[in-house]
Amino acid sequence: MEFYKKAILDYKQKHKVQKLAVIFLENPPYAQTNSNKEGGINSKYQKTWVYTQMQKGGEDLDEQFCFSAFGFYKPYVYIHYGPIKIWKSRNLINKKVAECYLCNRKFFNASESAIALMSWRNEDKFYEELHFQNDINDDFVVKKVHSTISSLYEDEGVESGICVIEARNFSFASPRLTGSLNSNAKYGKKWVSEVNLLKVVPLFCAARDEVSENGYIEDDFKDYRIIDTVYKSGDGGTIYQNNKDFLQDCLLYAFCTQKNDCDIYSKFWETADKLLDNKRKKSEIYQLYQELCKETKLKGLKNIEKYKKNEYGKLWKEHNLYPKIVNLKAKLRALHLDKIRPKMLKYEILK
């Protein structure tokens, strides 16, 4: 830091410059200091001087670089290529945006997802949303998030709980860990009671949104701009709980999806079946799911997928069981895409 400050001062004195436009251009390295992987907890990155100065964040090197840019220098322009979270959720930079683009990481030797290329001026300005230029339609809106999805519900305790629902974090980086419905508290300890199950289930559905995870809205088109720009959010509060149809659709999805990790003895199955209304029980999804349950004498699609019965061979599975499972998954995906996801965006459970 002192080296660059002195270099800038020396340049101004040598060339007799009164005003110098200093431009920072950064593509910071990425390493999470709270990760168990190499470069994580036991690394030197967590002990940097910059990390100790930060009020919040600093878990990865990208955040430390961004914090330093305006914190210890006075650049005229700061151009940054990196994750959008530094603006969207971390609030590390709230400056005037001159230009902003979304780039596809696949062209930079990485997996396909959105990465932000932004040019800031050294002028304080707060944005609730930004319009990013890109190579698809040249106008993609990204909104800032303020509260996490976990703020919308509490742990009700194992004594009154019928299942554990874990819905936390902003990003979809680890969907199975941060979005789970299970009966053994293996990914979290937020037990949900029968009284509140209908209200909390939509948060599980949001945390396992496939579109936000992989960018596929249509089978043959992957929208990379969605990945790493759409977050789980608690900004809309509990307004979503007033929409009874939405709650019922979410319960139907959670009841029938293979993403439900409850074992066959869980209290969830009986409770959810009791809470489902007659309209959903008449749906093709429910009827097909019940057919599979009767055929295998199991509860939960994830458990049904592992079904083994000695008197039935591989051909029976290939031509009878699996086609029904594939059909059910397709109907569940359509339900989530057509009826659930649009309302999640409306109520800012996804943002």
NORNORTA-V923189 format. One record per pair of residues at least 24 apart in sequence whose ideal C-beta (glycine too) atoms are under 10 Angstrom apart, sorted by the first residue. I is the first residue (numbers start at 1). GAP is how many residues later the second one is. If there is no record, write none. Layout:
i = <I & I>
gap = <GAP & GAP>
This chain:
i = <1 & 1 & 1 & 1 & 1 & 1 & 2 & 4 & 4 & 5 & 5 & 5 & 8 & 8 & 8 & 19 & 20 & 21 & 21 & 21 & 22 & 22 & 22 & 22 & 22 & 22 & 22 & 23 & 23 & 23 & 23 & 23 & 23 & 24 & 24 & 24 & 24 & 24 & 24 & 24 & 24 & 24 & 24 & 24 & 24 & 24 & 24 & 25 & 25 & 25 & 25 & 25 & 25 & 25 & 26 & 26 & 26 & 26 & 26 & 26 & 26 & 26 & 26 & 26 & 27 & 27 & 27 & 27 & 27 & 27 & 27 & 27 & 27 & 28 & 28 & 28 & 28 & 28 & 28 & 28 & 28 & 28 & 28 & 28 & 28 & 28 & 28 & 29 & 29 & 29 & 29 & 29 & 29 & 30 & 30 & 30 & 30 & 30 & 30 & 30 & 31 & 31 & 31 & 31 & 31 & 32 & 32 & 32 & 32 & 32 & 32 & 33 & 33 & 33 & 33 & 33 & 33 & 34 & 34 & 34 & 35 & 35 & 54 & 56 & 56 & 56 & 57 & 57 & 57 & 57 & 57 & 57 & 58 & 58 & 59 & 60 & 60 & 62 & 62 & 62 & 63 & 63 & 64 & 65 & 66 & 66 & 66 & 66 & 67 & 67 & 68 & 69 & 69 & 69 & 69 & 70 & 70 & 70 & 70 & 70 & 73 & 74 & 75 & 75 & 75 & 76 & 76 & 77 & 77 & 77 & 77 & 78 & 78 & 78 & 78 & 78 & 79 & 79 & 79 & 79 & 80 & 80 & 80 & 80 & 80 & 81 & 81 & 81 & 81 & 81 & 82 & 82 & 82 & 82 & 83 & 83 & 83 & 83 & 83 & 83 & 83 & 84 & 84 & 84 & 84 & 84 & 84 & 84 & 84 & 84 & 84 & 84 & 84 & 85 & 85 & 85 & 85 & 85 & 85 & 85 & 86 & 86 & 87 & 87 & 87 & 87 & 87 & 87 & 87 & 88 & 88 & 88 & 88 & 88 & 88 & 88 & 88 & 88 & 88 & 88 & 88 & 88 & 88 & 89 & 89 & 89 & 89 & 89 & 89 & 89 & 89 & 89 & 90 & 91 & 91 & 91 & 91 & 93 & 93 & 94 & 94 & 94 & 94 & 94 & 94 & 95 & 95 & 95 & 95 & 95 & 95 & 95 & 95 & 95 & 96 & 96 & 96 & 96 & 96 & 96 & 96 & 96 & 97 & 97 & 97 & 97 & 97 & 97 & 97 & 98 & 99 & 99 & 100 & 100 & 100 & 100 & 100 & 100 & 100 & 100 & 101 & 101 & 101 & 101 & 101 & 101 & 102 & 102 & 102 & 102 & 102 & 102 & 102 & 102 & 102 & 102 & 102 & 103 & 103 & 103 & 103 & 103 & 104 & 104 & 104 & 104 & 104 & 104 & 104 & 105 & 105 & 105 & 106 & 106 & 107 & 107 & 111 & 111 & 111 & 112 & 112 & 112 & 112 & 112 & 112 & 113 & 113 & 113 & 113 & 113 & 113 & 113 & 113 & 113 & 113 & 114 & 114 & 114 & 114 & 114 & 114 & 114 & 114 & 114 & 114 & 114 & 115 & 115 & 115 & 115 & 116 & 116 & 116 & 129 & 132 & 132 & 134 & 134 & 134 & 135 & 135 & 136 & 136 & 136 & 136 & 137 & 137 & 140 & 140 & 140 & 140 & 141 & 141 & 142 & 142 & 142 & 142 & 142 & 143 & 143 & 143 & 143 & 143 & 143 & 143 & 143 & 144 & 144 & 144 & 144 & 145 & 145 & 145 & 145 & 145 & 145 & 145 & 145 & 145 & 145 & 146 & 146 & 146 & 146 & 146 & 147 & 147 & 147 & 147 & 147 & 147 & 148 & 148 & 148 & 148 & 148 & 148 & 149 & 149 & 149 & 149 & 149 & 149 & 149 & 149 & 149 & 149 & 149 & 149 & 149 & 149 & 149 & 149 & 150 & 150 & 150 & 150 & 150 & 150 & 150 & 151 & 151 & 151 & 151 & 152 & 152 & 152 & 152 & 152 & 152 & 152 & 152 & 152 & 152 & 152 & 152 & 152 & 153 & 153 & 153 & 153 & 153 & 153 & 153 & 153 & 154 & 154 & 154 & 154 & 154 & 155 & 155 & 155 & 155 & 155 & 155 & 156 & 156 & 156 & 156 & 156 & 156 & 156 & 156 & 156 & 157 & 157 & 157 & 157 & 157 & 158 & 158 & 158 & 159 & 159 & 160 & 160 & 160 & 160 & 160 & 160 & 161 & 161 & 161 & 161 & 161 & 161 & 161 & 161 & 161 & 161 & 161 & 162 & 162 & 162 & 162 & 162 & 162 & 162 & 162 & 162 & 162 & 162 & 162 & 162 & 162 & 162 & 163 & 163 & 163 & 163 & 163 & 163 & 163 & 163 & 163 & 163 & 163 & 163 & 163 & 163 & 163 & 163 & 163 & 163 & 163 & 164 & 164 & 164 & 164 & 164 & 164 & 164 & 164 & 164 & 164 & 165 & 165 & 165 & 165 & 165 & 165 & 165 & 165 & 165 & 165 & 165 & 165 & 165 & 166 & 166 & 166 & 166 & 166 & 167 & 167 & 167 & 167 & 167 & 167 & 167 & 167 & 167 & 167 & 167 & 167 & 168 & 168 & 168 & 169 & 169 & 169 & 170 & 170 & 170 & 170 & 170 & 170 & 171 & 171 & 171 & 171 & 171 & 171 & 171 & 172 & 172 & 172 & 172 & 172 & 172 & 172 & 172 & 172 & 172 & 172 & 172 & 172 & 172 & 172 & 173 & 173 & 175 & 175 & 175 & 175 & 175 & 175 & 175 & 175 & 175 & 176 & 176 & 176 & 176 & 177 & 178 & 178 & 178 & 179 & 179 & 179 & 179 & 179 & 179 & 179 & 179 & 179 & 179 & 180 & 180 & 180 & 180 & 180 & 180 & 180 & 181 & 181 & 181 & 181 & 181 & 181 & 181 & 181 & 181 & 181 & 181 & 181 & 181 & 182 & 182 & 182 & 182 & 182 & 182 & 183 & 183 & 183 & 183 & 183 & 183 & 183 & 183 & 183 & 183 & 183 & 184 & 184 & 184 & 184 & 186 & 187 & 192 & 192 & 193 & 194 & 194 & 194 & 194 & 194 & 194 & 194 & 196 & 197 & 197 & 197 & 197 & 197 & 197 & 197 & 197 & 197 & 198 & 198 & 198 & 198 & 198 & 198 & 198 & 198 & 198 & 198 & 198 & 199 & 199 & 199 & 199 & 199 & 200 & 200 & 200 & 200 & 201 & 201 & 201 & 201 & 201 & 201 & 201 & 201 & 201 & 201 & 201 & 201 & 202 & 202 & 202 & 202 & 202 & 202 & 202 & 202 & 202 & 202 & 202 & 202 & 202 & 202 & 202 & 203 & 203 & 203 & 203 & 203 & 203 & 204 & 204 & 204 & 204 & 204 & 204 & 205 & 205 & 205 & 205 & 205 & 205 & 205 & 205 & 205 & 205 & 205 & 205 & 205 & 205 & 205 & 205 & 206 & 206 & 206 & 206 & 206 & 206 & 206 & 206 & 206 & 206 & 206 & 206 & 207 & 207 & 207 & 207 & 208 & 208 & 208 & 208 & 208 & 208 & 209 & 209 & 209 & 209 & 209 & 209 & 209 & 209 & 210 & 210 & 210 & 210 & 210 & 211 & 211 & 211 & 211 & 211 & 212 & 212 & 212 & 216 & 216 & 217 & 217 & 218 & 219 & 226 & 229 & 230 & 230 & 230 & 230 & 231 & 231 & 232 & 232 & 232 & 232 & 232 & 233 & 233 & 233 & 233 & 233 & 233 & 233 & 234 & 234 & 234 & 235 & 235 & 235 & 235 & 236 & 236 & 236 & 236 & 236 & 236 & 236 & 236 & 237 & 237 & 237 & 238 & 239 & 239 & 239 & 239 & 240 & 240 & 240 & 240 & 240 & 240 & 241 & 242 & 243 & 243 & 243 & 244 & 245 & 245 & 245 & 245 & 245 & 246 & 246 & 246 & 246 & 246 & 246 & 246 & 246 & 247 & 247 & 248 & 248 & 248 & 248 & 248 & 248 & 248 & 249 & 249 & 249 & 249 & 249 & 249 & 249 & 249 & 249 & 249 & 250 & 250 & 250 & 250 & 250 & 250 & 250 & 251 & 251 & 251 & 251 & 252 & 252 & 252 & 252 & 252 & 252 & 252 & 252 & 252 & 252 & 252 & 252 & 252 & 253 & 253 & 253 & 253 & 253 & 253 & 253 & 253 & 254 & 255 & 255 & 255 & 255 & 255 & 255 & 255 & 255 & 256 & 256 & 256 & 256 & 256 & 256 & 256 & 256 & 256 & 256 & 256 & 256 & 256 & 256 & 256 & 256 & 257 & 257 & 257 & 257 & 257 & 257 & 257 & 257 & 257 & 257 & 257 & 258 & 258 & 258 & 258 & 258 & 258 & 258 & 258 & 258 & 258 & 259 & 259 & 259 & 260 & 260 & 260 & 260 & 260 & 261 & 261 & 261 & 262 & 262 & 262 & 262 & 263 & 263 & 263 & 263 & 264 & 264 & 264 & 264 & 264 & 264 & 264 & 264 & 264 & 265 & 266 & 266 & 266 & 268 & 268 & 269 & 269 & 269 & 270 & 273 & 280 & 283 & 283 & 284 & 284 & 284 & 284 & 285 & 285 & 285 & 285 & 285 & 285 & 286 & 287 & 288 & 288 & 288 & 288 & 288 & 288 & 289 & 289 & 289 & 289 & 289 & 291 & 291 & 292 & 292 & 292 & 292 & 295 & 295 & 295 & 296 & 301 & 301 & 301 & 301 & 304 & 305>
gap = <48 & 49 & 67 & 70 & 71 & 72 & 70 & 68 & 69 & 67 & 68 & 69 & 65 & 66 & 67 & 57 & 56 & 54 & 55 & 56 & 51 & 52 & 53 & 54 & 55 & 56 & 100 & 52 & 53 & 54 & 55 & 56 & 96 & 41 & 42 & 44 & 45 & 46 & 49 & 51 & 52 & 53 & 54 & 55 & 56 & 96 & 98 & 50 & 52 & 53 & 54 & 55 & 56 & 94 & 36 & 39 & 40 & 42 & 43 & 52 & 53 & 54 & 55 & 56 & 35 & 38 & 52 & 53 & 54 & 55 & 81 & 88 & 90 & 32 & 33 & 34 & 35 & 36 & 37 & 38 & 40 & 41 & 52 & 53 & 54 & 55 & 58 & 31 & 32 & 33 & 35 & 36 & 53 & 30 & 31 & 32 & 33 & 52 & 53 & 80 & 28 & 29 & 30 & 31 & 33 & 27 & 28 & 29 & 30 & 31 & 141 & 25 & 26 & 27 & 28 & 30 & 31 & 24 & 25 & 26 & 24 & 25 & 38 & 34 & 35 & 36 & 28 & 29 & 32 & 33 & 34 & 35 & 32 & 34 & 31 & 25 & 26 & 24 & 28 & 30 & 27 & 29 & 28 & 27 & 24 & 26 & 27 & 54 & 25 & 26 & 24 & 24 & 26 & 51 & 53 & 24 & 25 & 50 & 52 & 54 & 49 & 48 & 45 & 46 & 47 & 45 & 46 & 42 & 43 & 44 & 45 & 40 & 41 & 42 & 43 & 44 & 38 & 39 & 40 & 41 & 36 & 37 & 38 & 39 & 40 & 27 & 34 & 35 & 36 & 37 & 33 & 34 & 35 & 36 & 30 & 31 & 32 & 33 & 88 & 145 & 146 & 30 & 31 & 32 & 34 & 46 & 48 & 58 & 60 & 87 & 144 & 145 & 147 & 31 & 60 & 85 & 86 & 143 & 144 & 146 & 30 & 32 & 29 & 31 & 33 & 40 & 43 & 55 & 57 & 28 & 41 & 42 & 54 & 55 & 56 & 57 & 82 & 83 & 140 & 141 & 142 & 143 & 263 & 55 & 56 & 57 & 59 & 80 & 81 & 82 & 142 & 144 & 80 & 35 & 53 & 54 & 55 & 25 & 27 & 26 & 30 & 31 & 32 & 33 & 50 & 24 & 25 & 26 & 27 & 28 & 29 & 30 & 31 & 32 & 24 & 25 & 26 & 27 & 28 & 29 & 30 & 31 & 24 & 26 & 28 & 30 & 33 & 34 & 35 & 25 & 33 & 34 & 27 & 30 & 31 & 32 & 33 & 34 & 40 & 42 & 31 & 32 & 33 & 34 & 37 & 39 & 30 & 31 & 32 & 33 & 34 & 38 & 40 & 122 & 123 & 126 & 127 & 29 & 31 & 32 & 121 & 122 & 30 & 31 & 32 & 118 & 120 & 121 & 123 & 119 & 122 & 123 & 116 & 118 & 28 & 117 & 113 & 116 & 117 & 102 & 103 & 110 & 111 & 112 & 115 & 59 & 101 & 102 & 109 & 111 & 112 & 113 & 114 & 115 & 116 & 26 & 28 & 101 & 109 & 110 & 111 & 112 & 113 & 114 & 115 & 116 & 109 & 112 & 113 & 114 & 26 & 112 & 113 & 222 & 93 & 97 & 89 & 90 & 91 & 89 & 90 & 85 & 87 & 88 & 89 & 86 & 88 & 83 & 85 & 86 & 89 & 84 & 88 & 83 & 87 & 88 & 89 & 209 & 86 & 87 & 88 & 90 & 92 & 202 & 205 & 208 & 87 & 89 & 91 & 207 & 25 & 26 & 85 & 86 & 87 & 88 & 89 & 90 & 203 & 206 & 87 & 88 & 89 & 202 & 205 & 86 & 87 & 88 & 89 & 90 & 201 & 30 & 83 & 84 & 85 & 86 & 87 & 29 & 30 & 53 & 54 & 55 & 57 & 58 & 82 & 83 & 84 & 85 & 86 & 199 & 200 & 201 & 202 & 28 & 38 & 40 & 53 & 57 & 82 & 84 & 82 & 83 & 84 & 86 & 47 & 48 & 50 & 51 & 54 & 81 & 82 & 84 & 85 & 86 & 88 & 89 & 197 & 37 & 39 & 43 & 46 & 47 & 50 & 81 & 85 & 36 & 37 & 38 & 42 & 46 & 30 & 33 & 34 & 35 & 36 & 37 & 34 & 35 & 36 & 37 & 38 & 39 & 40 & 41 & 44 & 32 & 33 & 34 & 35 & 36 & 27 & 31 & 33 & 32 & 34 & 31 & 32 & 33 & 34 & 35 & 36 & 24 & 28 & 29 & 30 & 31 & 32 & 33 & 35 & 36 & 106 & 107 & 29 & 30 & 31 & 32 & 33 & 34 & 35 & 100 & 104 & 105 & 106 & 107 & 108 & 109 & 110 & 27 & 28 & 29 & 30 & 31 & 34 & 37 & 38 & 41 & 91 & 97 & 98 & 99 & 103 & 104 & 105 & 106 & 108 & 109 & 24 & 25 & 26 & 27 & 28 & 40 & 97 & 98 & 102 & 104 & 25 & 26 & 27 & 31 & 32 & 35 & 36 & 37 & 38 & 39 & 42 & 89 & 103 & 24 & 37 & 38 & 41 & 95 & 33 & 34 & 35 & 36 & 37 & 38 & 39 & 40 & 41 & 65 & 67 & 182 & 35 & 39 & 64 & 38 & 62 & 63 & 60 & 61 & 62 & 63 & 64 & 181 & 41 & 56 & 57 & 58 & 59 & 60 & 61 & 35 & 36 & 37 & 38 & 39 & 40 & 41 & 42 & 54 & 55 & 56 & 58 & 59 & 60 & 178 & 40 & 55 & 32 & 33 & 34 & 35 & 37 & 38 & 39 & 57 & 84 & 31 & 32 & 83 & 85 & 30 & 29 & 30 & 54 & 24 & 25 & 26 & 27 & 28 & 29 & 30 & 34 & 53 & 80 & 24 & 27 & 28 & 79 & 80 & 81 & 82 & 24 & 26 & 27 & 73 & 74 & 76 & 78 & 79 & 80 & 81 & 85 & 87 & 91 & 78 & 79 & 80 & 81 & 84 & 86 & 77 & 78 & 79 & 80 & 81 & 82 & 83 & 84 & 85 & 86 & 117 & 77 & 78 & 79 & 82 & 75 & 74 & 76 & 79 & 78 & 73 & 74 & 76 & 77 & 78 & 80 & 81 & 45 & 50 & 54 & 57 & 70 & 71 & 74 & 75 & 77 & 78 & 43 & 46 & 49 & 50 & 52 & 53 & 56 & 73 & 74 & 77 & 78 & 39 & 41 & 42 & 48 & 51 & 41 & 47 & 50 & 54 & 46 & 47 & 48 & 49 & 50 & 51 & 52 & 53 & 54 & 67 & 71 & 74 & 38 & 39 & 41 & 44 & 45 & 47 & 48 & 49 & 51 & 52 & 138 & 141 & 142 & 145 & 147 & 29 & 31 & 37 & 47 & 141 & 146 & 46 & 49 & 50 & 53 & 55 & 56 & 41 & 44 & 45 & 46 & 47 & 48 & 49 & 52 & 54 & 130 & 131 & 135 & 136 & 139 & 144 & 145 & 26 & 27 & 34 & 44 & 134 & 135 & 138 & 139 & 141 & 143 & 144 & 145 & 25 & 52 & 142 & 143 & 45 & 46 & 49 & 51 & 52 & 128 & 127 & 128 & 131 & 132 & 135 & 136 & 140 & 141 & 49 & 123 & 126 & 127 & 131 & 122 & 125 & 126 & 130 & 139 & 129 & 132 & 138 & 117 & 121 & 120 & 124 & 119 & 114 & 124 & 122 & 114 & 115 & 120 & 121 & 119 & 120 & 112 & 116 & 117 & 118 & 119 & 111 & 112 & 114 & 115 & 116 & 117 & 118 & 114 & 115 & 117 & 112 & 113 & 114 & 116 & 108 & 109 & 110 & 111 & 112 & 113 & 114 & 115 & 110 & 111 & 112 & 109 & 107 & 108 & 109 & 110 & 103 & 104 & 106 & 107 & 108 & 109 & 106 & 105 & 100 & 103 & 104 & 33 & 32 & 34 & 35 & 94 & 98 & 93 & 94 & 96 & 97 & 98 & 100 & 101 & 103 & 28 & 30 & 27 & 28 & 29 & 31 & 32 & 35 & 91 & 30 & 31 & 34 & 36 & 86 & 87 & 89 & 90 & 91 & 94 & 85 & 86 & 89 & 90 & 93 & 94 & 99 & 24 & 25 & 26 & 29 & 24 & 25 & 27 & 28 & 29 & 31 & 33 & 34 & 37 & 80 & 83 & 87 & 88 & 27 & 32 & 79 & 80 & 82 & 83 & 86 & 87 & 78 & 25 & 30 & 31 & 34 & 44 & 45 & 46 & 77 & 24 & 27 & 29 & 30 & 32 & 33 & 34 & 36 & 37 & 44 & 45 & 72 & 73 & 75 & 76 & 79 & 28 & 32 & 43 & 44 & 45 & 71 & 72 & 75 & 76 & 78 & 79 & 42 & 43 & 44 & 45 & 46 & 47 & 67 & 70 & 71 & 74 & 42 & 43 & 73 & 39 & 40 & 41 & 42 & 43 & 39 & 41 & 42 & 37 & 38 & 40 & 41 & 36 & 37 & 39 & 40 & 29 & 32 & 33 & 34 & 35 & 36 & 38 & 39 & 40 & 34 & 33 & 34 & 37 & 31 & 32 & 24 & 30 & 31 & 29 & 26 & 55 & 48 & 52 & 43 & 44 & 47 & 51 & 42 & 43 & 46 & 47 & 49 & 50 & 42 & 41 & 36 & 37 & 39 & 40 & 43 & 44 & 35 & 36 & 39 & 42 & 43 & 33 & 37 & 29 & 32 & 33 & 36 & 25 & 26 & 29 & 25 & 24 & 27 & 28 & 31 & 24 & 24>
